[in-house]
Amino acid sequence: MINKADVIVIGSGALGAATAYYLTKRKGLGVALIDKHDIGSQTSPRAAGMVSCARKSDLMISLIKDACRKIEAFTEDTGQPLDWVHSGSLKIARRPQDGEVIEADFNRGRRMGLDVELISSEQASRLNPFLMPTGVVAAMRIGDDRYFDPAQVAVGFARAAAARGAPVAKRAVGLLASVAFRVGIGGRARVVRRRVLGAAVRVR
């Protein structure tokens, strides 16, 4: 049972589970993670997983490079498995205006230290045999890109949070009818009122 917590994180997707995990690293802070579904089950591996490093601003590229480092260190940090590959990727343009976008992305990426290269359509086709070079006006190879399993991230963070003492509840429909928090500046969040509705809750 979840009898007491300073912070209750609702939702066990990658963001919620990561939030719960990193909060457990704060000394003396009681954290609980709950979800109305199975833990991490609502993370969509079909819509995510590709880490694309060639972004539209220096800030976004810096953030993505930091995310790549986090992915590489995930297992060491959390003790949980994460399947990822340093795959690289191609960016292709078939219209002149899109070719200008690729050139701008290339210049920005090179300035930010990315492994980027403008290549011919034939070179791109050799890297990806499913790509027909006809009609390709610009192509860029991005060597920094990675692919990872997003479902493993959510489940891994949740399990790591549990290993650090955080109660983790799945299928928790109706567990919390209302929660009130008092947050002090420079202090920690504290549950000051909680009402629990009757519900069948599995806690692990």
Buried (B, 14 or more C-beta within 10 A) or exposed (E): EBEEBBBBBBBBBBBBBBBBBBBBEEEEBBBBBBBBBEBBBBBEEEEBBEBBBBBEEEEBBEEBBEBBEEBBEBBEBBEBEBEBEEEBBBBBBEEEEBBEBBBEBBEBBEEBEBEBBBBEBEBBBEEEEEBEBEEBBBBBBBEBBBBBBBBBBBBBBBBBBBBBEBBBBBBBEEBBEEBEEEEEEEEBBBBEEBEBEEBEBEBE
